[in-house]
Amino acid sequence: MQFTIEVKRRNQPEVVPGLLEHVGDKRMDGGEWSLKVMQAPLTVQEASALKSGLGVQAVNISRATKVKSLMLVGKNPLQIYLALKGCGRGYGLSSVKHDYAILNRFVKR
């Protein structure tokens, strides 16, 4: 698992280690930054467990793979939500918690 965190200030990108720990920190409002996550693919068992556990026909694979990737790093549901909340609709806290609870049976940390 590898994270690339890029900060853009005055059109000069720089890599800042540990920025993920400051997501939502009011002191970090000075720059524009985003999180790029190397995703861990879902297995067939995980996808079917998500489908039956959530009671839906189509699973949000994009969200589930991002949640799984952050779980492998050791993040809890709130930290995952804070890291992914800028991804748009479908990345709410309850959705992340549901994915986390189902994938927790399969992910070995």
Rosetta constraint file for C-alpha pairs under 8 A:
AtomPair CA 1 CA 38 HARMONIC 6.39 0.50
AtomPair CA 1 CA 39 HARMONIC 7.83 0.50
AtomPair CA 1 CA 40 HARMONIC 7.88 0.50
AtomPair CA 1 CA 69 HARMONIC 7.12 0.50
AtomPair CA 1 CA 72 HARMONIC 7.48 0.50
AtomPair CA 1 CA 73 HARMONIC 7.01 0.50
AtomPair CA 2 CA 37 HARMONIC 7.08 0.50
AtomPair CA 2 CA 38 HARMONIC 5.94 0.50
AtomPair CA 3 CA 35 HARMONIC 7.51 0.50
AtomPair CA 3 CA 36 HARMONIC 6.27 0.50
AtomPair CA 3 CA 37 HARMONIC 5.45 0.50
AtomPair CA 3 CA 38 HARMONIC 6.49 0.50
AtomPair CA 4 CA 15 HARMONIC 7.48 0.50
AtomPair CA 4 CA 35 HARMONIC 6.62 0.50
AtomPair CA 4 CA 36 HARMONIC 5.51 0.50
AtomPair CA 4 CA 37 HARMONIC 6.94 0.50
AtomPair CA 5 CA 15 HARMONIC 5.86 0.50
AtomPair CA 5 CA 16 HARMONIC 6.38 0.50
AtomPair CA 5 CA 17 HARMONIC 7.25 0.50
AtomPair CA 5 CA 19 HARMONIC 7.02 0.50
AtomPair CA 5 CA 20 HARMONIC 7.77 0.50
AtomPair CA 5 CA 33 HARMONIC 7.47 0.50
AtomPair CA 5 CA 34 HARMONIC 6.48 0.50
AtomPair CA 5 CA 35 HARMONIC 5.23 0.50
AtomPair CA 5 CA 36 HARMONIC 6.40 0.50
AtomPair CA 6 CA 13 HARMONIC 6.29 0.50
AtomPair CA 6 CA 14 HARMONIC 5.84 0.50
AtomPair CA 6 CA 15 HARMONIC 4.95 0.50
AtomPair CA 6 CA 16 HARMONIC 6.73 0.50
AtomPair CA 6 CA 33 HARMONIC 5.89 0.50
AtomPair CA 6 CA 34 HARMONIC 6.30 0.50
AtomPair CA 6 CA 35 HARMONIC 7.10 0.50
AtomPair CA 7 CA 13 HARMONIC 5.43 0.50
AtomPair CA 7 CA 14 HARMONIC 5.43 0.50
AtomPair CA 7 CA 15 HARMONIC 6.25 0.50
AtomPair CA 7 CA 16 HARMONIC 6.94 0.50
AtomPair CA 7 CA 31 HARMONIC 6.77 0.50
AtomPair CA 7 CA 32 HARMONIC 6.16 0.50
AtomPair CA 7 CA 33 HARMONIC 4.59 0.50
AtomPair CA 7 CA 34 HARMONIC 7.17 0.50
AtomPair CA 8 CA 12 HARMONIC 5.64 0.50
AtomPair CA 8 CA 13 HARMONIC 4.49 0.50
AtomPair CA 8 CA 14 HARMONIC 6.67 0.50
AtomPair CA 8 CA 31 HARMONIC 6.22 0.50
AtomPair CA 8 CA 32 HARMONIC 5.50 0.50
AtomPair CA 8 CA 33 HARMONIC 6.10 0.50
AtomPair CA 9 CA 13 HARMONIC 6.54 0.50
AtomPair CA 9 CA 31 HARMONIC 5.65 0.50
AtomPair CA 9 CA 32 HARMONIC 6.97 0.50
AtomPair CA 18 CA 22 HARMONIC 7.51 0.50
AtomPair CA 19 CA 23 HARMONIC 6.95 0.50
AtomPair CA 20 CA 35 HARMONIC 7.87 0.50
AtomPair CA 20 CA 83 HARMONIC 7.25 0.50
AtomPair CA 22 CA 28 HARMONIC 7.21 0.50
AtomPair CA 23 CA 28 HARMONIC 7.92 0.50
AtomPair CA 23 CA 82 HARMONIC 6.41 0.50
AtomPair CA 23 CA 83 HARMONIC 6.53 0.50
AtomPair CA 24 CA 28 HARMONIC 7.67 0.50
AtomPair CA 24 CA 82 HARMONIC 6.93 0.50
AtomPair CA 25 CA 29 HARMONIC 7.65 0.50
AtomPair CA 35 CA 83 HARMONIC 7.36 0.50
AtomPair CA 37 CA 66 HARMONIC 7.06 0.50
AtomPair CA 37 CA 69 HARMONIC 7.42 0.50
AtomPair CA 38 CA 69 HARMONIC 7.15 0.50
AtomPair CA 39 CA 65 HARMONIC 5.86 0.50
AtomPair CA 39 CA 66 HARMONIC 5.84 0.50
AtomPair CA 39 CA 68 HARMONIC 7.79 0.50
AtomPair CA 39 CA 69 HARMONIC 5.42 0.50
AtomPair CA 40 CA 65 HARMONIC 5.90 0.50
AtomPair CA 40 CA 66 HARMONIC 7.47 0.50
AtomPair CA 40 CA 68 HARMONIC 6.61 0.50
AtomPair CA 40 CA 69 HARMONIC 5.28 0.50
AtomPair CA 41 CA 65 HARMONIC 5.93 0.50
AtomPair CA 42 CA 46 HARMONIC 6.01 0.50
AtomPair CA 42 CA 47 HARMONIC 6.33 0.50
AtomPair CA 42 CA 61 HARMONIC 7.91 0.50
AtomPair CA 42 CA 64 HARMONIC 7.72 0.50
AtomPair CA 42 CA 65 HARMONIC 6.20 0.50
AtomPair CA 42 CA 68 HARMONIC 7.94 0.50
AtomPair CA 43 CA 47 HARMONIC 6.27 0.50
AtomPair CA 44 CA 48 HARMONIC 6.16 0.50
AtomPair CA 45 CA 49 HARMONIC 6.05 0.50
AtomPair CA 46 CA 50 HARMONIC 6.13 0.50
AtomPair CA 46 CA 103 HARMONIC 6.60 0.50
AtomPair CA 46 CA 106 HARMONIC 7.02 0.50
AtomPair CA 47 CA 51 HARMONIC 6.20 0.50
AtomPair CA 47 CA 59 HARMONIC 7.36 0.50
AtomPair CA 47 CA 61 HARMONIC 7.94 0.50
AtomPair CA 48 CA 52 HARMONIC 6.19 0.50
AtomPair CA 49 CA 53 HARMONIC 5.66 0.50
AtomPair CA 49 CA 102 HARMONIC 6.93 0.50
AtomPair CA 50 CA 54 HARMONIC 5.76 0.50
AtomPair CA 50 CA 59 HARMONIC 6.77 0.50
AtomPair CA 50 CA 99 HARMONIC 7.00 0.50
AtomPair CA 50 CA 102 HARMONIC 6.34 0.50
AtomPair CA 50 CA 103 HARMONIC 7.60 0.50
AtomPair CA 51 CA 55 HARMONIC 5.85 0.50
AtomPair CA 51 CA 56 HARMONIC 5.57 0.50
AtomPair CA 51 CA 57 HARMONIC 6.49 0.50
AtomPair CA 51 CA 58 HARMONIC 6.88 0.50
AtomPair CA 51 CA 59 HARMONIC 5.86 0.50
AtomPair CA 52 CA 56 HARMONIC 6.95 0.50
AtomPair CA 53 CA 102 HARMONIC 6.91 0.50
AtomPair CA 54 CA 98 HARMONIC 7.48 0.50
AtomPair CA 60 CA 64 HARMONIC 6.25 0.50
AtomPair CA 61 CA 65 HARMONIC 6.02 0.50
AtomPair CA 62 CA 66 HARMONIC 6.37 0.50
AtomPair CA 63 CA 67 HARMONIC 6.09 0.50
AtomPair CA 63 CA 90 HARMONIC 7.85 0.50
AtomPair CA 63 CA 91 HARMONIC 6.91 0.50
AtomPair CA 63 CA 96 HARMONIC 7.85 0.50
AtomPair CA 64 CA 68 HARMONIC 6.05 0.50
AtomPair CA 64 CA 99 HARMONIC 6.27 0.50
AtomPair CA 65 CA 69 HARMONIC 6.09 0.50
AtomPair CA 66 CA 70 HARMONIC 6.30 0.50
AtomPair CA 67 CA 71 HARMONIC 6.08 0.50
AtomPair CA 67 CA 80 HARMONIC 6.61 0.50
AtomPair CA 67 CA 96 HARMONIC 6.97 0.50
AtomPair CA 67 CA 99 HARMONIC 7.16 0.50
AtomPair CA 67 CA 100 HARMONIC 6.74 0.50
AtomPair CA 68 CA 72 HARMONIC 6.29 0.50
AtomPair CA 68 CA 100 HARMONIC 7.51 0.50
AtomPair CA 68 CA 103 HARMONIC 6.98 0.50
AtomPair CA 68 CA 107 HARMONIC 7.43 0.50
AtomPair CA 69 CA 73 HARMONIC 6.80 0.50
AtomPair CA 70 CA 74 HARMONIC 6.62 0.50
AtomPair CA 70 CA 75 HARMONIC 5.75 0.50
AtomPair CA 70 CA 80 HARMONIC 6.43 0.50
AtomPair CA 71 CA 75 HARMONIC 5.25 0.50
AtomPair CA 71 CA 76 HARMONIC 6.92 0.50
AtomPair CA 71 CA 80 HARMONIC 7.84 0.50
AtomPair CA 71 CA 100 HARMONIC 7.74 0.50
AtomPair CA 71 CA 107 HARMONIC 7.51 0.50
AtomPair CA 71 CA 109 HARMONIC 7.69 0.50
AtomPair CA 72 CA 107 HARMONIC 6.99 0.50
AtomPair CA 72 CA 108 HARMONIC 7.33 0.50
AtomPair CA 72 CA 109 HARMONIC 5.63 0.50
AtomPair CA 73 CA 109 HARMONIC 7.59 0.50
AtomPair CA 74 CA 109 HARMONIC 6.92 0.50
AtomPair CA 75 CA 79 HARMONIC 5.81 0.50
AtomPair CA 75 CA 80 HARMONIC 6.17 0.50
AtomPair CA 76 CA 80 HARMONIC 6.21 0.50
AtomPair CA 77 CA 81 HARMONIC 6.10 0.50
AtomPair CA 77 CA 93 HARMONIC 7.68 0.50
AtomPair CA 77 CA 96 HARMONIC 6.47 0.50
AtomPair CA 77 CA 97 HARMONIC 5.68 0.50
AtomPair CA 77 CA 100 HARMONIC 6.56 0.50
AtomPair CA 78 CA 82 HARMONIC 6.21 0.50
AtomPair CA 78 CA 93 HARMONIC 7.18 0.50
AtomPair CA 79 CA 83 HARMONIC 6.20 0.50
AtomPair CA 80 CA 84 HARMONIC 6.17 0.50
AtomPair CA 80 CA 96 HARMONIC 7.39 0.50
AtomPair CA 81 CA 85 HARMONIC 5.62 0.50
AtomPair CA 81 CA 91 HARMONIC 7.12 0.50
AtomPair CA 81 CA 92 HARMONIC 6.86 0.50
AtomPair CA 81 CA 93 HARMONIC 5.64 0.50
AtomPair CA 81 CA 96 HARMONIC 6.32 0.50
AtomPair CA 84 CA 91 HARMONIC 6.57 0.50
AtomPair CA 85 CA 91 HARMONIC 5.90 0.50
AtomPair CA 85 CA 92 HARMONIC 6.82 0.50
AtomPair CA 87 CA 91 HARMONIC 6.74 0.50
AtomPair CA 90 CA 95 HARMONIC 7.03 0.50
AtomPair CA 91 CA 95 HARMONIC 6.24 0.50
AtomPair CA 91 CA 96 HARMONIC 6.42 0.50
AtomPair CA 92 CA 96 HARMONIC 6.25 0.50
AtomPair CA 93 CA 97 HARMONIC 6.06 0.50
AtomPair CA 94 CA 98 HARMONIC 6.15 0.50
AtomPair CA 95 CA 99 HARMONIC 6.28 0.50
AtomPair CA 96 CA 100 HARMONIC 5.98 0.50
AtomPair CA 97 CA 101 HARMONIC 6.07 0.50
AtomPair CA 98 CA 102 HARMONIC 6.37 0.50
AtomPair CA 99 CA 103 HARMONIC 6.00 0.50
AtomPair CA 100 CA 104 HARMONIC 5.72 0.50
AtomPair CA 101 CA 105 HARMONIC 7.47 0.50
AtomPair CA 102 CA 106 HARMONIC 7.94 0.50
AtomPair CA 103 CA 107 HARMONIC 6.17 0.50
